[in-house]
Amino acid sequence: MKTSYLVSSALAGALALGCVAQAAAADEKTAREKCYGITQAGQNDCANLSGSHSCAGQATAAQSPDEWKYVPKGACKGLNGLSPAEAKARLGKK
């Protein structure tokens, strides 16, 4: 009985590694960039520029220039977003 659990676990782990590797390869093909000032409240991707939080989903205001979200490379301008340099300039950071 224990052997079947061990074999099942090993097989599940091997399959999961294959899926992770495939997802990582797909991610590398799709270039992404940080786009500031386009997020909705609670939908940012990670820490903001001002340092008031350090986690995804903690934005408190929509379209805040210090909150960002990953978008396909080249799509930020079409969304009226800011590049990292533009966002830092707007916030007065170096």
C-alpha positions in Angstrom: 0.0 0.0 0.0 2.8 2.5 0.9 4.6 1.6 -2.2 1.7 2.7 -4.4 1.5 6.0 -2.6 5.2 6.5 -3.2 5.0 5.7 -6.9 1.9 7.9 -7.3 3.6 10.8 -5.6 6.8 10.4 -7.7 4.7 10.3 -10.9 2.7 13.4 -9.9 5.9 15.3 -9.1 7.4 14.4 -12.4 4.3 15.6 -14.3 4.2 18.8 -12.3 7.8 19.6 -13.1 7.0 19.1 -16.8 4.1 21.6 -16.6 6.2 24.2 -14.7 9.0 24.0 -17.3 6.5 24.4 -20.1 4.9 27.4 -18.4 8.3 29.0 -17.8 9.2 28.5 -21.5 5.9 30.1 -22.6 6.5 33.0 -20.2 10.0 33.7 -21.7 8.4 33.9 -25.2 6.0 36.6 -24.1 8.0 39.6 -23.1 6.4 41.7 -20.4 7.1 45.1 -18.9 6.0 46.9 -15.8 3.3 49.5 -16.6 2.6 52.1 -13.9 -0.6 54.0 -13.3 -3.1 51.6 -14.9 -4.0 49.3 -12.0 -7.4 49.1 -10.3 -7.6 49.1 -6.5 -6.5 45.7 -5.3 -5.1 44.5 -8.6 -1.5 45.6 -8.6 1.2 43.0 -9.3 3.7 43.7 -6.5 5.2 46.4 -4.3 4.7 50.0 -5.2 7.3 52.7 -5.7 6.3 54.7 -2.6 7.0 51.7 -0.3 3.6 51.8 1.5 3.1 48.0 0.8 5.2 45.1 -0.6 2.6 42.7 -2.0 0.4 42.1 -4.9 -3.3 43.1 -4.5 -2.7 45.8 -2.0 -3.3 48.9 -4.1 -5.8 51.1 -2.4 -6.6 53.5 -5.3 -7.1 53.1 -9.0 -4.6 54.5 -11.5 -2.1 55.5 -8.9 1.2 56.3 -10.6 3.2 54.3 -8.1 1.3 51.0 -8.6 2.1 48.7 -11.5 1.0 45.7 -13.4 2.8 43.5 -16.0 1.6 44.0 -19.5 2.8 42.6 -22.9 5.9 44.5 -24.0 4.9 47.7 -26.0 1.3 47.7 -24.6 1.8 50.2 -21.8 1.6 53.4 -23.9 -1.6 52.2 -25.5 -3.1 51.8 -22.0 -2.0 55.4 -21.1 0.5 54.0 -18.6 3.9 55.1 -17.4 7.3 53.5 -17.8 9.2 52.9 -14.6 11.3 56.0 -15.3 8.3 58.2 -15.9 6.6 56.9 -12.8 9.7 57.7 -10.7 9.9 61.2 -12.2 6.2 61.8 -11.5 6.8 60.8 -7.8 10.0 62.8 -7.6 12.2 59.7 -7.0 15.7 59.1 -8.4 
